[in-house]
Amino acid sequence: SQQGEEDPQALSIQEGENATMNCSYKTSINNLQWYRQNSGRGLVHLILIRSNEREKHSGRLRVTLDTSKKSSSLLITASRAADTASYFCATDGTGNTGKLIFGQGTTLQVKP
Amino acid sequence: DAGVIQSPRHEVTEMGQEVTLRCKPISGHNSLFWYRQTMMRGLELLIYFNNNVPIDDSGMPEDRFSAKMPNASFSTLKIQPSEPRDSAVYFCASSPGQRNEQFFGPGTRLTVL
């Protein structure tokens, strides 16, 4: 079954606005990660939040994690045209496997 | 650091041919992952290695697919014989540890005619 599922599938906003993407998962995790993928490129790691953390910041990124609801959100503040990309959440399991399961991603378009 | 290196970047081949994709992980990383990405199925983990040993190959679609990691600095993913449904972008990623972030290569876009 799909571990990480993002919502919405697509999001279009104006430059300067905030963008919020959500991720839901099914099983217990050690950590949850967010990645960005520009068109035609590989994925780039953005941020990792551990299961015992509730919120984490990195620059204009804010990630929250609610393990009771098995959900996470990624907020990009003051968006820029360069933020246009697909964003994926990825979850591991509680075992020490290193295996990540990626969601289908949210495609974000930031209009200048 | 050059990052994860993959070759070739693009491969066009005919059905039935053997295809070999190559990956050089980041030096010092001991976990290596092979993924396949398509519009229909998204990003799928095919196989991953830890310290050059295959740990989980449950994502390998069928026996036509095989992967090796003869040393810490090189891995191959082979498809023999290739089929049109194998057309996808194949990514290699490496990680310094099993629970760490993964660093992705630029991918190989494979087209099987």
Backbone of each chain as ProteinMPNN parsed JSONL, in Angstrom:
{"seq_chain_A": "SQQGEEDPQALSIQEGENATMNCSYKTSINNLQWYRQNSGRGLVHLILIRSNEREKHSGRLRVTLDTSKKSSSLLITASRAADTASYFCATDGTGNTGKLIFGQGTTLQVKP", "coords_chain_A": {"N_chain_A": [[0.857, -1.183, 0.0], [0.373, 2.319, -0.542], [2.633, 4.371, 1.079], [3.307, 7.112, 1.62], [1.257, 9.818, 0.903], [0.591, 12.631, -0.972], [-1.052, 15.791, -0.747], [-2.34, 18.825, -1.96], [-2.558, 17.304, -5.299], [-1.742, 19.042, -7.227], [-0.746, 22.453, -7.259], [-1.189, 25.887, -7.629], [0.11, 29.053, -7.351], [0.617, 32.593, -6.652], [3.642, 34.447, -6.873], [5.224, 35.202, -3.792], [3.132, 34.443, -2.205], [2.133, 31.992, 0.284], [2.762, 28.466, 0.313], [1.229, 25.416, 0.967], [1.646, 22.029, 1.56], [0.474, 18.74, 2.017], [0.975, 15.56, 3.64], [0.136, 12.22, 4.024], [0.438, 9.167, 5.815], [0.719, 5.591, 6.433], [1.844, 3.659, 8.198], [3.809, 3.187, 11.234], [6.65, 5.302, 11.832], [10.204, 6.101, 11.69], [11.372, 8.436, 10.793], [10.435, 11.259, 8.743], [10.767, 12.553, 5.535], [11.207, 15.34, 3.317], [11.379, 16.038, -0.118], [12.484, 17.762, -3.068], [11.844, 18.048, -6.54], [13.003, 19.266, -9.454], [11.977, 19.83, -12.822], [13.006, 17.26, -14.929], [15.178, 16.61, -13.411], [17.095, 15.064, -10.703], [15.943, 14.065, -7.384], [16.043, 16.315, -4.619], [17.079, 16.567, -1.343], [15.225, 18.151, 1.218], [14.415, 18.475, 3.945], [14.439, 16.771, 7.085], [12.443, 15.219, 9.467], [12.159, 13.919, 12.648], [10.456, 11.218, 14.349], [9.938, 11.944, 16.943], [9.808, 14.626, 16.918], [7.966, 17.65, 16.441], [7.864, 19.92, 14.943], [9.779, 21.629, 12.475], [12.202, 23.885, 11.158], [13.622, 25.353, 8.239], [15.173, 27.773, 6.771], [12.982, 29.238, 4.513], [11.257, 27.183, 4.798], [8.881, 25.223, 6.549], [8.165, 22.498, 8.46], [5.768, 20.285, 9.733], [4.831, 17.632, 11.936], [2.548, 15.198, 12.754], [2.191, 12.549, 14.533], [0.104, 11.17, 15.635], [-1.975, 11.521, 13.912], [-0.803, 10.58, 11.724], [0.371, 12.272, 9.751], [1.887, 14.934, 7.852], [2.994, 18.263, 7.16], [4.204, 20.55, 4.731], [5.297, 23.76, 4.583], [5.908, 26.454, 2.526], [7.099, 29.578, 2.739], [6.555, 32.92, 1.524], [6.758, 32.482, -1.354], [8.716, 31.845, -4.34], [9.341, 32.17, -7.861], [11.287, 30.334, -8.491], [10.747, 28.269, -6.811], [9.068, 26.602, -8.061], [8.3, 23.339, -8.723], [8.19, 19.745, -8.163], [7.106, 18.266, -5.158], [7.924, 15.9, -2.733], [6.988, 13.667, -0.152], [8.616, 11.371, 2.021], [8.741, 8.325, 3.692], [10.11, 6.248, 6.247], [10.278, 2.98, 7.769], [9.724, 1.59, 11.049], [11.657, -0.261, 11.434], [15.191, -0.894, 11.083], [15.919, -0.315, 8.294], [16.502, 1.496, 6.279], [15.059, 1.892, 4.03], [13.074, 3.939, 1.973], [9.798, 5.095, 1.358], [8.208, 6.732, -1.16], [5.795, 9.299, -1.742], [3.265, 10.26, -4.19], [3.645, 12.858, -4.857], [3.418, 16.492, -4.918], [2.724, 18.866, -7.295], [3.987, 21.971, -7.666], [3.327, 25.182, -8.823], [4.641, 28.326, -9.154], [3.709, 31.435, -9.935], [5.182, 34.198, -11.556]], "CA_chain_A": [[0.0, 0.0, 0.0], [1.123, 3.55, -0.636], [2.95, 4.844, 2.41], [3.145, 8.548, 1.707], [0.397, 10.366, -0.139], [0.56, 14.074, -0.848], [-2.292, 16.487, -1.066], [-3.02, 18.422, -3.2], [-1.692, 16.787, -6.349], [-1.195, 20.193, -7.941], [-0.998, 23.712, -6.573], [-0.707, 27.025, -8.397], [-0.004, 30.26, -6.532], [1.378, 33.755, -7.106], [4.891, 34.713, -6.153], [4.997, 35.939, -2.558], [2.154, 33.719, -1.38], [2.611, 30.78, 0.957], [2.29, 27.194, -0.256], [1.155, 24.344, 1.954], [1.435, 20.69, 1.017], [0.237, 17.764, 3.084], [1.375, 14.179, 3.383], [-0.395, 11.253, 4.983], [1.086, 7.866, 5.711], [-0.11, 4.547, 7.036], [2.462, 2.869, 9.255], [4.705, 3.921, 12.131], [7.874, 5.734, 11.164], [11.313, 6.676, 12.447], [11.452, 9.816, 10.369], [9.757, 11.622, 7.505], [11.613, 13.486, 4.798], [10.635, 16.036, 2.166], [12.297, 16.222, -1.233], [12.02, 18.571, -4.19], [12.335, 17.612, -7.84], [12.802, 20.151, -10.595], [11.697, 19.091, -14.039], [14.152, 16.662, -15.598], [16.311, 16.471, -12.496], [16.936, 14.151, -9.58], [15.347, 14.643, -6.184], [16.949, 17.005, -3.705], [16.581, 16.517, 0.025], [14.938, 19.458, 1.811], [14.354, 18.501, 5.405], [14.104, 15.502, 7.748], [11.866, 15.41, 10.791], [12.118, 12.637, 13.34], [9.136, 10.891, 14.883], [9.739, 12.588, 18.249], [9.765, 16.072, 16.69], [6.649, 18.106, 15.994], [8.009, 21.015, 13.978], [11.165, 21.916, 12.129], [12.315, 24.99, 10.216], [14.857, 25.489, 7.478], [14.968, 28.915, 5.878], [11.569, 29.534, 4.283], [10.495, 25.935, 4.927], [8.435, 24.806, 7.879], [7.563, 21.168, 8.402], [5.148, 19.794, 10.961], [4.576, 16.193, 11.959], [1.57, 14.756, 13.745], [2.233, 11.092, 14.45], [-1.195, 10.609, 16.021], [-2.796, 11.555, 12.697], [0.026, 10.065, 10.639], [0.377, 13.276, 8.699], [2.903, 15.968, 7.89], [2.778, 19.332, 6.203], [5.347, 21.372, 4.317], [4.91, 25.137, 4.278], [6.921, 27.306, 1.916], [6.642, 30.955, 2.896], [7.038, 33.914, 0.568], [7.217, 31.66, -2.474], [9.392, 32.46, -5.477], [9.182, 31.408, -9.103], [12.261, 29.244, -8.46], [10.211, 27.168, -5.999], [8.277, 25.747, -8.953], [8.886, 21.995, -8.709], [7.366, 18.741, -7.497], [7.547, 18.034, -3.787], [7.591, 14.543, -2.308], [7.323, 13.219, 1.185], [9.134, 10.002, 2.032], [8.733, 7.779, 5.036], [10.76, 4.955, 6.466], [9.524, 2.192, 8.735], [10.383, 1.592, 12.345], [12.814, -1.138, 11.371], [16.41, -0.203, 10.666], [16.14, -0.801, 6.93], [16.953, 2.537, 5.367], [14.185, 1.953, 2.859], [12.116, 5.029, 1.969], [8.652, 4.996, 0.456], [7.858, 8.068, -1.613], [4.451, 9.557, -2.213], [3.128, 10.616, -5.6], [4.142, 14.205, -5.026], [2.596, 17.675, -5.214], [3.346, 19.745, -8.292], [3.775, 23.373, -7.305], [3.682, 26.204, -9.795], [4.638, 29.668, -8.596], [3.666, 32.366, -11.055], [5.855, 35.471, -11.233]], "C_chain_A": [[0.892, 1.232, 0.0], [1.377, 4.077, 0.763], [2.712, 6.333, 2.543], [2.265, 9.042, 0.572], [0.28, 11.864, 0.087], [-0.78, 14.641, -1.292], [-1.997, 17.983, -0.989], [-2.051, 17.821, -4.206], [-1.034, 17.921, -7.106], [-1.633, 21.468, -7.235], [-0.396, 24.839, -7.398], [-0.951, 28.291, -7.593], [0.796, 31.393, -7.172], [2.642, 33.893, -6.253], [4.584, 35.55, -4.914], [3.999, 35.27, -1.636], [2.83, 32.526, -0.706], [2.008, 29.55, 0.288], [2.316, 26.137, 0.835], [0.833, 23.025, 1.268], [1.325, 19.708, 2.172], [0.617, 16.364, 2.65], [0.745, 13.299, 4.447], [0.283, 9.912, 4.754], [0.351, 6.859, 6.57], [0.525, 3.842, 8.234], [3.345, 3.735, 10.146], [6.026, 4.213, 11.429], [8.964, 6.09, 12.17], [11.467, 8.153, 12.092], [10.684, 10.017, 9.076], [10.615, 12.678, 6.831], [10.805, 14.131, 3.673], [11.741, 16.268, 1.143], [11.645, 17.109, -2.28], [12.624, 18.007, -5.474], [11.984, 18.651, -8.881], [12.665, 19.291, -11.845], [12.968, 18.56, -14.671], [15.366, 16.435, -14.712], [16.056, 15.384, -11.465], [16.327, 14.86, -8.385], [16.421, 15.248, -5.296], [16.319, 17.006, -2.318], [16.385, 17.924, 0.578], [15.074, 19.432, 3.331], [13.94, 17.123, 5.924], [13.558, 15.825, 9.119], [11.702, 14.033, 11.437], [10.763, 12.436, 14.018], [8.869, 11.551, 16.235], [9.767, 14.123, 18.141], [8.397, 16.447, 16.151], [6.755, 19.189, 14.915], [9.496, 21.249, 13.724], [11.182, 23.014, 11.076], [13.644, 24.902, 9.483], [14.634, 26.609, 6.467], [13.498, 29.248, 5.745], [10.674, 28.296, 4.397], [10.121, 25.68, 6.379], [7.72, 23.47, 7.714], [6.965, 20.83, 9.76], [4.892, 18.297, 10.824], [3.612, 15.882, 13.087], [1.483, 13.232, 13.651], [0.904, 10.458, 14.848], [-2.139, 10.564, 14.825], [-2.06, 10.973, 11.507], [0.003, 11.041, 9.459], [1.483, 14.29, 8.938], [2.507, 17.056, 6.906], [4.079, 20.069, 5.949], [4.806, 22.735, 3.931], [6.107, 25.852, 3.687], [6.397, 28.729, 2.015], [7.261, 31.854, 1.831], [7.598, 33.236, -0.682], [7.827, 32.499, -3.597], [9.171, 31.594, -6.707], [10.118, 30.194, -9.11], [11.804, 28.066, -7.587], [9.344, 26.231, -6.832], [8.97, 24.399, -9.121], [7.835, 21.02, -8.205], [7.966, 18.455, -6.133], [7.022, 16.673, -3.315], [7.874, 14.366, -0.823], [7.78, 11.763, 1.092], [9.195, 9.526, 3.472], [9.524, 6.481, 5.095], [9.867, 4.149, 7.388], [10.261, 2.225, 10.052], [11.56, 0.629, 12.397], [14.014, -0.382, 10.851], [16.797, -0.627, 9.253], [16.723, 0.248, 6.01], [16.069, 2.718, 4.157], [13.2, 3.092, 3.016], [11.003, 4.72, 0.991], [8.22, 6.421, 0.127], [6.391, 8.144, -2.002], [4.454, 9.947, -3.673], [3.544, 12.051, -5.886], [3.071, 15.259, -5.248], [3.365, 18.531, -6.194], [2.982, 21.178, -7.968], [4.215, 24.283, -8.44], [3.562, 27.564, -9.125], [4.75, 30.642, -9.76], [4.316, 33.688, -10.676], [4.905, 36.65, -11.338]], "O_chain_A": [[2.024, 1.193, 0.482], [0.443, 4.218, 1.552], [2.011, 6.78, 3.45], [2.505, 8.718, -0.591], [-0.078, 12.319, 1.173], [-1.514, 14.053, -2.087], [-1.422, 18.399, 0.016], [-0.841, 17.833, -3.98], [0.097, 17.789, -7.575], [-2.733, 21.554, -6.691], [0.76, 24.766, -7.817], [-2.082, 28.574, -7.198], [1.556, 31.175, -8.116], [2.682, 33.507, -5.084], [3.788, 36.487, -4.97], [4.012, 35.498, -0.426], [3.93, 32.114, -1.073], [0.894, 29.591, -0.233], [3.313, 25.985, 1.541], [-0.124, 22.92, 0.501], [2.014, 19.844, 3.183], [0.587, 16.025, 1.467], [0.817, 13.605, 5.638], [0.653, 9.573, 3.63], [-0.535, 7.221, 7.344], [-0.173, 3.47, 9.177], [3.594, 4.898, 9.83], [6.458, 3.469, 10.549], [8.688, 6.346, 13.342], [11.665, 9.003, 12.961], [10.326, 9.053, 8.399], [11.126, 13.587, 7.485], [9.853, 13.548, 3.153], [12.866, 16.638, 1.478], [10.42, 17.197, -2.369], [13.766, 17.549, -5.489], [10.809, 18.891, -9.16], [13.173, 18.172, -11.908], [13.905, 19.318, -14.923], [16.448, 16.107, -15.197], [14.951, 14.851, -11.362], [16.207, 16.085, -8.363], [17.549, 14.762, -5.229], [15.165, 17.4, -2.149], [17.254, 18.785, 0.434], [15.764, 20.265, 3.92], [13.182, 16.405, 5.272], [14.145, 16.62, 9.854], [11.168, 13.106, 10.828], [10.019, 13.394, 14.226], [7.715, 11.704, 16.634], [9.751, 14.823, 19.154], [7.747, 15.647, 15.48], [5.859, 19.352, 14.087], [10.339, 21.096, 14.608], [10.306, 23.079, 10.214], [14.648, 24.443, 10.027], [13.986, 26.414, 5.439], [12.828, 29.513, 6.743], [9.476, 28.363, 4.124], [10.913, 25.885, 7.299], [6.786, 23.343, 6.921], [7.581, 21.061, 10.8], [4.755, 17.776, 9.717], [3.839, 16.261, 14.236], [0.785, 12.695, 12.79], [0.608, 9.333, 14.444], [-2.996, 9.685, 14.732], [-2.612, 10.878, 10.411], [-0.336, 10.678, 8.333], [1.95, 14.481, 10.061], [1.78, 16.809, 5.944], [4.934, 20.193, 6.826], [3.954, 22.847, 3.05], [7.19, 25.859, 4.272], [5.36, 29.051, 1.435], [8.343, 31.58, 1.311], [8.77, 33.402, -1.018], [7.507, 33.674, -3.778], [8.849, 30.412, -6.59], [9.781, 29.151, -9.67], [12.407, 26.993, -7.623], [8.931, 25.176, -6.35], [10.099, 24.333, -9.608], [6.723, 21.418, -7.86], [9.186, 18.408, -5.976], [5.846, 16.347, -3.477], [8.877, 14.858, -0.306], [7.376, 11.028, 0.191], [9.651, 10.248, 4.359], [9.595, 5.726, 4.126], [8.786, 4.613, 7.75], [11.325, 2.836, 10.151], [12.376, 0.702, 13.316], [13.861, 0.673, 10.235], [17.855, -1.217, 9.036], [17.389, -0.102, 5.036], [16.307, 3.608, 3.341], [12.556, 3.219, 4.058], [11.237, 4.151, -0.076], [7.908, 7.212, 1.018], [5.819, 7.186, -2.522], [5.5, 9.967, -4.323], [3.771, 12.413, -7.04], [1.967, 14.961, -5.704], [4.521, 18.881, -5.954], [1.81, 21.554, -7.991], [5.33, 24.171, -8.951], [2.508, 27.912, -8.593], [5.752, 30.669, -10.475], [4.041, 34.24, -9.611], [5.307, 37.789, -11.1]]}, "seq_chain_B": "DAGVIQSPRHEVTEMGQEVTLRCKPISGHNSLFWYRQTMMRGLELLIYFNNNVPIDDSGMPEDRFSAKMPNASFSTLKIQPSEPRDSAVYFCASSPGQRNEQFFGPGTRLTVL", "coords_chain_B": {"N_chain_B": [[32.631, 18.028, -4.023], [31.489, 15.662, -6.386], [28.967, 14.655, -6.345], [26.325, 12.198, -6.818], [26.941, 10.135, -9.525], [25.654, 9.269, -12.641], [25.429, 7.133, -15.472], [24.484, 5.986, -18.769], [23.15, 9.318, -19.476], [21.002, 9.425, -21.116], [19.301, 6.856, -22.829], [18.49, 5.065, -25.621], [16.991, 2.296, -26.911], [16.334, -0.837, -28.553], [13.609, -3.105, -28.262], [14.314, -6.122, -26.562], [17.016, -5.839, -26.437], [19.995, -5.693, -24.392], [20.398, -3.672, -21.538], [22.486, -1.573, -19.692], [22.823, 0.242, -16.82], [24.663, 2.673, -15.019], [26.211, 3.614, -11.911], [27.841, 5.83, -9.729], [28.349, 6.226, -6.448], [28.339, 8.783, -3.85], [31.446, 9.378, -2.374], [32.269, 7.59, 0.525], [29.688, 7.149, 1.326], [27.576, 4.566, 2.444], [25.252, 3.331, 1.731], [23.248, 2.431, -1.031], [20.859, 3.114, -3.517], [18.51, 2.087, -5.967], [16.1, 3.496, -8.05], [13.021, 3.71, -9.891], [11.218, 5.859, -11.993], [8.073, 6.722, -13.173], [5.321, 8.234, -14.906], [2.934, 6.946, -14.426], [3.346, 5.21, -12.221], [4.836, 6.559, -10.4], [7.55, 7.113, -8.123], [9.522, 4.409, -7.611], [11.114, 2.129, -5.452], [13.636, 0.001, -6.4], [15.809, -1.67, -5.636], [18.109, -1.936, -2.89], [21.371, -1.421, -1.492], [23.548, -2.094, 1.223], [26.636, -1.348, 2.459], [27.699, -2.608, 0.161], [26.235, -4.914, -0.055], [23.318, -6.527, -1.186], [20.259, -5.616, 0.224], [17.472, -5.431, 0.109], [15.573, -6.507, -2.424], [13.024, -6.554, -3.26], [11.555, -4.867, -4.817], [12.338, -5.178, -7.411], [11.225, -5.695, -10.64], [11.074, -8.115, -12.147], [12.727, -11.148, -13.244], [14.225, -10.218, -15.318], [15.538, -8.028, -14.554], [18.521, -7.064, -12.947], [20.919, -6.312, -10.402], [24.08, -5.107, -9.355], [26.769, -4.585, -7.038], [29.845, -4.291, -7.073], [31.887, -3.02, -5.715], [32.536, -0.366, -3.328], [32.29, 1.953, -4.782], [30.858, 1.727, -7.104], [28.046, 0.738, -9.015], [25.759, -1.301, -10.868], [22.817, -1.515, -12.867], [21.045, -3.82, -14.591], [19.144, -4.655, -17.43], [17.751, -7.263, -19.077], [16.132, -9.349, -21.26], [15.339, -6.096, -22.614], [12.161, -4.336, -22.486], [9.432, -2.465, -23.95], [7.822, -1.476, -21.84], [9.622, -0.993, -19.865], [10.539, 1.496, -20.155], [11.445, 4.489, -18.672], [12.541, 6.828, -16.116], [15.493, 6.208, -14.497], [16.808, 6.309, -11.337], [19.663, 6.646, -9.282], [20.638, 6.64, -5.926], [22.484, 7.692, -3.058], [23.462, 7.255, 0.379], [24.705, 8.33, 3.542], [24.095, 6.789, 5.699], [21.758, 4.364, 6.974], [19.439, 5.594, 7.875], [19.498, 8.116, 6.992], [19.35, 11.185, 5.027], [18.876, 10.939, 1.489], [20.906, 11.157, -1.394], [20.435, 12.061, -4.616], [21.214, 10.993, -7.948], [21.413, 12.411, -11.318], [19.818, 10.885, -12.922], [18.895, 8.38, -15.402], [17.439, 8.482, -18.455], [15.534, 6.16, -19.916], [14.54, 4.782, -22.935], [12.734, 2.365, -24.5], [12.229, 0.983, -27.518]], "CA_chain_B": [[32.179, 16.666, -4.273], [30.758, 15.643, -7.647], [27.623, 14.118, -6.178], [26.104, 10.881, -7.398], [27.136, 10.189, -10.978], [24.983, 8.203, -13.384], [25.647, 7.115, -16.92], [24.402, 7.237, -19.528], [22.041, 10.188, -19.094], [19.888, 9.031, -21.976], [19.54, 5.61, -23.536], [17.403, 4.625, -26.49], [17.344, 0.964, -27.368], [15.214, -1.594, -29.118], [13.113, -4.222, -27.461], [15.127, -7.321, -26.637], [18.424, -5.533, -26.207], [20.451, -5.567, -23.013], [20.675, -2.294, -21.121], [23.226, -1.482, -18.426], [22.886, 1.577, -16.235], [25.79, 2.726, -14.092], [26.104, 4.6, -10.843], [28.959, 6.021, -8.797], [27.802, 6.946, -5.297], [29.208, 9.743, -3.189], [32.484, 8.699, -1.602], [32.004, 7.514, 1.959], [28.318, 6.696, 1.566], [27.574, 3.106, 2.454], [23.972, 2.801, 1.248], [22.97, 2.815, -2.419], [19.48, 2.788, -3.865], [18.064, 2.229, -7.361], [14.678, 3.805, -8.173], [12.461, 3.922, -11.227], [10.136, 6.846, -11.942], [7.195, 6.861, -14.327], [4.124, 9.032, -14.615], [1.857, 6.077, -13.934], [3.643, 4.514, -10.965], [5.597, 7.404, -9.488], [8.925, 6.736, -7.804], [9.512, 3.071, -7.004], [12.403, 1.587, -5.065], [13.87, -1.296, -7.028], [16.732, -2.453, -4.822], [19.123, -1.129, -2.245], [22.55, -2.068, -0.959], [24.224, -1.508, 2.365], [28.014, -1.896, 2.459], [27.843, -3.392, -1.062], [25.427, -6.132, 0.024], [21.894, -6.25, -1.447], [19.462, -5.791, 1.433], [16.067, -5.606, -0.232], [15.349, -6.429, -3.875], [11.619, -6.896, -3.478], [10.986, -3.979, -5.821], [12.79, -5.534, -8.765], [9.987, -6.149, -11.278], [11.121, -9.511, -12.577], [14.085, -11.669, -13.401], [14.958, -9.502, -16.368], [16.294, -6.977, -13.885], [19.521, -7.496, -11.975], [21.778, -5.217, -9.944], [25.306, -5.527, -8.68], [27.61, -3.543, -6.46], [31.105, -5.021, -6.863], [32.702, -2.31, -4.726], [31.844, 0.759, -2.702], [32.224, 3.123, -5.639], [30.272, 1.432, -8.399], [26.919, -0.187, -9.066], [25.095, -1.397, -12.164], [21.471, -2.068, -12.98], [20.983, -4.397, -15.922], [17.846, -5.156, -17.892], [18.014, -8.173, -20.174], [16.015, -8.398, -22.363], [14.514, -4.925, -22.315], [10.834, -4.273, -23.077], [8.946, -1.072, -23.981], [7.284, -1.048, -20.546], [10.732, -0.613, -18.988], [10.842, 2.914, -20.396], [11.283, 5.245, -17.427], [13.78, 7.445, -15.64], [16.076, 5.395, -13.431], [17.645, 7.109, -10.45], [20.506, 6.055, -8.261], [20.815, 7.538, -4.788], [23.335, 7.141, -2.006], [23.207, 7.813, 1.699], [25.784, 8.013, 4.48], [23.615, 5.827, 6.678], [20.476, 3.8, 6.59], [18.307, 6.442, 8.241], [19.84, 9.48, 6.643], [18.861, 11.687, 3.759], [19.436, 10.316, 0.298], [21.394, 12.074, -2.416], [20.06, 11.467, -5.892], [21.888, 11.342, -9.177], [20.572, 13.108, -12.29], [18.921, 9.938, -13.579], [19.067, 7.918, -16.78], [16.145, 8.354, -19.135], [15.577, 4.987, -20.787], [13.438, 4.575, -23.883], [12.826, 1.082, -25.193], [11.313, 1.052, -28.672]], "C_chain_B": [[31.299, 16.665, -5.511], [29.324, 15.178, -7.47], [27.532, 12.728, -6.765], [26.18, 11.011, -8.92], [26.443, 8.992, -11.617], [25.332, 8.298, -14.858], [24.956, 5.896, -17.518], [23.264, 8.111, -19.012], [20.796, 9.86, -19.896], [20.278, 7.744, -22.693], [18.301, 5.268, -24.329], [17.822, 3.289, -27.069], [16.109, 0.277, -27.928], [14.861, -2.769, -28.215], [13.985, -5.448, -27.659], [16.594, -7.088, -26.36], [18.731, -5.477, -24.711], [20.793, -4.115, -22.728], [21.42, -2.34, -19.791], [23.327, -0.03, -18.002], [23.941, 1.564, -15.138], [25.631, 3.844, -13.083], [27.378, 4.617, -10.013], [28.419, 6.827, -7.627], [28.791, 7.967, -4.758], [30.198, 8.981, -2.303], [32.157, 8.745, -0.111], [30.59, 7.093, 2.304], [28.275, 5.178, 1.501], [26.226, 2.499, 2.079], [23.726, 3.324, -0.163], [21.612, 2.268, -2.822], [19.273, 2.972, -5.364], [16.545, 2.425, -7.362], [14.295, 3.879, -9.647], [11.298, 4.889, -11.084], [9.384, 6.883, -13.261], [6.005, 7.702, -13.92], [3.065, 8.172, -13.947], [2.112, 5.576, -12.512], [4.433, 5.366, -9.967], [7.011, 6.88, -9.291], [8.898, 5.411, -7.038], [10.933, 2.659, -6.648], [12.549, 0.194, -5.675], [14.696, -2.203, -6.122], [17.624, -1.512, -4.052], [20.187, -1.996, -1.589], [23.012, -1.334, 0.299], [25.586, -2.177, 2.477], [28.194, -2.938, 1.353], [26.998, -4.669, -1.08], [23.971, -5.787, -0.277], [21.056, -6.585, -0.22], [18.011, -6.119, 1.093], [15.913, -5.432, -1.735], [13.9, -6.724, -4.222], [10.946, -6.007, -4.514], [11.428, -4.271, -7.245], [11.623, -6.213, -9.475], [9.986, -7.636, -11.641], [12.56, -9.895, -12.844], [14.877, -10.978, -14.503], [15.842, -8.407, -15.778], [17.302, -7.598, -12.918], [20.395, -6.309, -11.612], [22.962, -5.794, -9.196], [25.993, -4.322, -8.065], [28.939, -4.202, -6.104], [32.039, -4.347, -5.868], [31.954, -1.075, -4.26], [31.643, 1.947, -3.63], [31.528, 2.86, -6.973], [29.121, 0.44, -8.27], [26.341, -0.184, -10.47], [23.702, -1.962, -11.99], [21.327, -2.539, -14.418], [19.572, -4.89, -16.215], [18.118, -5.997, -19.138], [16.958, -9.269, -20.223], [15.103, -7.238, -22.007], [13.186, -4.995, -23.062], [10.359, -2.821, -23.061], [8.418, -0.587, -22.633], [8.377, -0.728, -19.521], [11.115, 0.855, -19.167], [10.481, 3.733, -19.167], [12.555, 6.045, -17.195], [14.25, 6.63, -14.441], [17.048, 6.252, -12.624], [18.462, 6.213, -9.536], [20.642, 7.092, -7.15], [21.752, 6.878, -3.794], [23.082, 7.885, -0.703], [24.35, 7.422, 2.633], [25.383, 6.989, 5.535], [22.216, 5.413, 6.346], [19.301, 4.705, 6.921], [18.549, 7.905, 7.893], [19.177, 9.916, 5.343], [19.569, 10.984, 2.617], [19.809, 11.39, -0.718], [21.199, 11.401, -3.767], [20.99, 11.909, -7.015], [20.918, 11.995, -10.145], [19.613, 12.195, -13.038], [19.376, 9.544, -14.969], [17.684, 7.768, -17.374], [16.261, 7.241, -20.151], [14.332, 4.922, -21.651], [13.685, 3.271, -24.607], [11.766, 1.072, -26.291], [10.773, -0.325, -29.066]], "O_chain_B": [[30.461, 17.55, -5.682], [28.531, 15.31, -8.402], [28.541, 12.146, -7.164], [25.555, 11.89, -9.514], [26.623, 7.852, -11.189], [25.506, 9.383, -15.412], [24.847, 4.868, -16.849], [22.484, 7.659, -18.174], [19.674, 10.002, -19.41], [21.423, 7.564, -23.108], [17.2, 5.19, -23.784], [18.898, 3.172, -27.655], [14.987, 0.763, -27.785], [15.704, -3.332, -27.516], [14.355, -5.779, -28.785], [17.336, -8.03, -26.08], [17.849, -5.246, -23.884], [21.39, -3.422, -23.552], [21.027, -3.062, -18.876], [23.848, 0.815, -18.731], [24.095, 0.577, -14.419], [25.009, 4.872, -13.351], [27.92, 3.575, -9.645], [28.065, 7.994, -7.795], [29.949, 8.0, -5.173], [29.822, 8.059, -1.578], [31.815, 9.793, 0.437], [30.312, 6.721, 3.444], [28.868, 4.572, 0.608], [26.073, 1.278, 2.105], [23.961, 4.496, -0.456], [21.259, 1.128, -2.516], [19.805, 3.91, -5.958], [15.801, 1.644, -6.768], [15.137, 4.084, -10.52], [10.487, 4.761, -10.167], [9.977, 7.053, -14.326], [5.717, 7.861, -12.734], [2.383, 8.611, -13.021], [1.193, 5.527, -11.695], [4.671, 4.949, -8.833], [7.593, 6.276, -10.192], [8.321, 5.317, -5.955], [11.85, 2.821, -7.452], [11.696, -0.674, -5.488], [14.332, -3.353, -5.872], [17.879, -0.396, -4.505], [19.941, -3.135, -1.192], [22.881, -0.116, 0.413], [25.689, -3.4, 2.575], [28.764, -4.007, 1.575], [27.058, -5.427, -2.048], [23.433, -4.849, 0.312], [21.13, -7.693, 0.312], [17.4, -6.984, 1.72], [16.1, -4.334, -2.26], [13.589, -7.102, -5.351], [9.885, -6.352, -5.034], [10.926, -3.657, -8.186], [11.086, -7.2, -8.972], [8.982, -8.322, -11.449], [13.481, -9.093, -12.695], [16.093, -11.153, -14.592], [16.771, -7.924, -16.425], [16.984, -8.526, -12.175], [20.589, -5.403, -12.422], [22.866, -6.812, -8.511], [25.819, -3.189, -8.514], [29.138, -4.624, -4.965], [32.877, -5.003, -5.249], [30.862, -0.779, -4.746], [30.895, 2.865, -3.294], [31.602, 3.69, -7.88], [29.197, -0.546, -7.537], [26.424, 0.819, -11.18], [23.438, -2.769, -11.099], [21.47, -1.752, -15.354], [18.903, -5.465, -15.357], [18.65, -5.499, -20.13], [16.891, -10.069, -19.289], [14.195, -7.385, -21.188], [13.083, -5.618, -24.119], [10.83, -2.028, -22.246], [8.55, 0.594, -22.312], [8.079, -0.245, -18.428], [11.925, 1.386, -18.408], [9.352, 3.678, -18.68], [13.514, 5.959, -17.961], [13.496, 6.396, -13.496], [17.984, 6.838, -13.167], [18.003, 5.164, -9.085], [20.748, 8.288, -7.421], [21.807, 5.652, -3.698], [22.557, 8.998, -0.694], [24.896, 6.323, 2.533], [26.241, 6.392, 6.186], [21.553, 6.043, 5.523], [18.25, 4.586, 6.291], [17.898, 8.806, 8.423], [18.532, 9.124, 4.656], [20.695, 10.504, 2.752], [19.113, 12.394, -0.873], [21.726, 10.319, -4.024], [21.485, 13.037, -7.033], [19.732, 12.126, -9.841], [18.699, 12.669, -13.713], [20.132, 10.259, -15.627], [16.854, 7.018, -16.86], [16.996, 7.357, -21.131], [13.209, 4.999, -21.152], [14.719, 3.091, -25.25], [10.567, 1.143, -26.021], [9.994, -0.435, -30.013]]}, "name": "protein", "num_of_chains": 2, "seq": "SQQGEEDPQALSIQEGENATMNCSYKTSINNLQWYRQNSGRGLVHLILIRSNEREKHSGRLRVTLDTSKKSSSLLITASRAADTASYFCATDGTGNTGKLIFGQGTTLQVKPDAGVIQSPRHEVTEMGQEVTLRCKPISGHNSLFWYRQTMMRGLELLIYFNNNVPIDDSGMPEDRFSAKMPNASFSTLKIQPSEPRDSAVYFCASSPGQRNEQFFGPGTRLTVL"}
